[in-house]
Amino acid sequence: MWSSYLYDSITGQLAAQIDLPSFTWSMTVNDASFSTTRTRKPEEDSLSGLNIPWSQIPGNSPETRAAALMCGKRGLALFWKTSLDDPDKPGTPVLAGILGVRRSTSRDVTIPFDSIHAFLQNRYLVHEGRFGAGKDHTSPDSWKMQNLSLRAIACEIIRQCTESKPGGRLPIDLPYLGESGKNNRADWADWNIGNQRCDQLLDGLAALSGGPDMQFRPYLTADGNGIRFRFIAGSDADPNLGQSIIHSLSYHPLGGTLENLEIARMLPVQRVYGTGSGSDKATITALAEDLTLNRTSDPWPLVESSYGDTDAKDLNQLESSTRARLEANKRPLMQMSGEIDVRDVDASGTPLHPLGSFWPGELFDVSVDGYPDLPDGVYRQRLMQMSGDETGKVKLLFDICEDPVY
């Protein structure tokens, strides 16, 4: 079952337990849209519908109630607890974030929720104590991060935007600091501060070719009295998270662990028109095409798309990106989704798939039997998004994959 606690946003120390009458939540590993133009980006966690009666808010005075929900200073963590968990601890933290700007009435209070990634839009990468300290009040300093992995660069950005600033500490673990790699970044200058929000820079790293998955995953501290966020990210060699973990689900029209299975399908794309840097007639362009499916005995109609990247400054770079976009979409694609009940247990009473035992990015073998337009078999799927409400029903959205029927 769900339980929720307020916590101190700087230290992660748990405070009062709080009852949430209803809510909806969602977690992603990156872009899960059924689209030909997806871009990898860090996780997006959301928690909404937090309209809470004042009777559920800790405190016996206006001052104490206001302090309990103070914007930015307090956070909210959702835990999932099973019969196997320590009864003296709150369970496994699944979703946690920092309270945003709230609105109250005489009856209740509405609390916005910012994930850690979203909260980092309030922090900027800049040399502490050096902004405006150059000649004529300029800011000439720039960052040089050399021979590092992309996730090490991400950790250094987060470190500079949190613990390196006065009052900037957040309960985040950065396990990849200093990890060696072949990546060099020297394009972040203090004078360009307006484009150096922490969340923007993380988004930019994730969107690079070979950019990694990124998550801020909450965990309970050893003493059970607080939470911290472990920053986890894919490596340069394998940018995807969770590829060594394989879960199992089954679908059958008369029963199974995966319910309400849905299959979405998308046309294949045979041509991608790419545009790069330059303007007007000087814009560099590239065409990638594969007309194989137009020449079969039962041909597909021509489908074209376009791709633009103003950062592509030479033809080889643009051609590579355009071909990659075609390669990802030149075959008919499908996307699976369905529901599980995380309260389900086996014959011995052991929970089958409790929250906290699986995360977006991890792999599932989905056994399908008896679906109207999908052949029976076991399909290896990557979980991209999970969402739900105050019940134990959780919707799973898997990654786009090649359609076995075409």
GIVEN-V209142 format. One line per field, one symbol per residue. phi: phi as a letter, one per 30 degrees, with the letter a starting at -180 (. if undefined). psi: psi as a letter, one per 40 degrees, with the letter a starting at -180 (. if undefined). A space follows every 10 residues. Layout:
# GIVEN-V209142
phi = ???
psi = ???
This chain:
# GIVEN-V209142
phi = .dbbbdbddd ciddcddbcc eaabbabbca ecddbdbdbd adebcbbbid ccdddccdkc aeddddddce eidcbbbccc bcdddedccd jcdcbaacdc dcbbbdcabc cdbcdeeddd dcbbdaddic dicdehidbd dbcbcbhbdd dddedddddd cbddcdicdb dccbdceidd accbbbccce dcedcbdedd ddedddddei dddbbccdbd dedicabbcc dbaddddbdd didccbcbbb bbeclkdcch dbbcbbddcc bbccbcdjbh ddddbabcbb ceddcddbdd ddbcbbbbbd ddcbdedddd ddddddedbd cecbbcbabb cdddbddcjd edbdejcbbe jdcbccdcbi debbeelccd bcdcbbaabd dcdbccccdd bdddca
psi = iiiiiiihdd dehibiihhh diiiiihida heigiefihh iiihhihifg hhideehiie idddddddfh hddiihhhih hieeiheeie ahhdhiaiha hihiaedahh hihhidddde eeiihihhee heeahffige iiihhifiid dddddddddd eceeiheehi ghhgeehehi aehhhfehid efdeefiddd ddddddeihe iiihihhiih ideeeiiihh hiiiiddgei ifeehhihii hideiiehif hihiiiiihe hhhhiaiiib eehiiihhih edeeeidgii ihhiiihhge eheidddddd dddddddeee ihiihiiaii heeiiadeeh hdgiieeiih diihhhhhhf idfhiiahhh ihhdiiiaae aehhhhhiih ihheh.
